[in-house]
Amino acid sequence: MYDLIILLFDICRFKKGPEDLPYSLSLLKITVAAFAVVRVLMHYRGGNLLGAILETGAEIVYIGLFGGVMLHANRHLNRYYQVASALFGGYALIGFLALPAVAAWVAGQPGGLAFILLIGIAAWLCAVTAHIVYHALSPNLFMSLGWALVFLVGFVLMAMSFGDVNSLG
């Protein structure tokens, strides 16, 4: 497990790509579970656990479908397990690191350090998404940036539909 965390951290530091992950359904399940735990913790506001679970479920479906559609459209569907594992695992890792800032924001301390940290984390999340997409599509910079932008806009729109844009980190 430690090796997986280090590998995902290397992806989030732009040192490795999704192709460095093993092609494994078990790994995908582990990263989805980690993502689910972190996102439920981010969305849970005390009293609405079902809402947090439903929003997390929608995010899992969105990320899974987006990865599949993007790879299928570019004829790289054979990379699905690696790319989806990188997305879910990277987002789980970044989300875990963002939990203190999200907790401060939710506790009613929107100014100062929490806000700056959340902006930085959101920028890091965008860069990691573009990095994973870039490696997934056999280095095509403009296509990768386009897909990453479409993904992030869709993710924000989905969060807005749940009425929660404060926990995008």
Steps between C-alpha positions, in 0.01 A plus 500: 500500500787734581643450149161591349482822701854593395418425135182710514692780669757483218217535249368801694853648494514448120791254524305198374189439295208259506697259283722434804206349690429129458209407275281359775130493583593446865705821499208687344270373777748611768537849355122539456450397864764747620344774287155417639615520862678833451214656303232390748710662776519818291129512421365397840374802688359327806153365460485426129707185449270376223554821302877465537484138382278587202724786390808280532326228298420751227865610494617139468265440208604828336873434529461139386285592200714797404815288502332234288353744248826693467706185447244344265479818289878495462527123447688435824235310695762236584647751751178538697599325824824696524349839415196456723722377784724805457202737501330344802824444689639845426175668599484292820856599593449870425161491673654344809761774511223758453284376790637749758439796267152375415423451870613856576287633214193306613553613861437855387854623456482587129765770509873484508697183498214255431398694189856522369554129562178407321593713197843336490352152536247568223782617270702189588198280428458664158868450419492135610191438287672651195814296573307171521299577187818602316666167578181307424469640148851427376642850547272728303512828692206688349265204503600423858438856615162500328393174664625615840307827467182316400543267796549778753211711369273194519620424853426857614156492336423173673611643837280803439204274429548355850533852635851449632784675323699547821637146507648468154852453640 
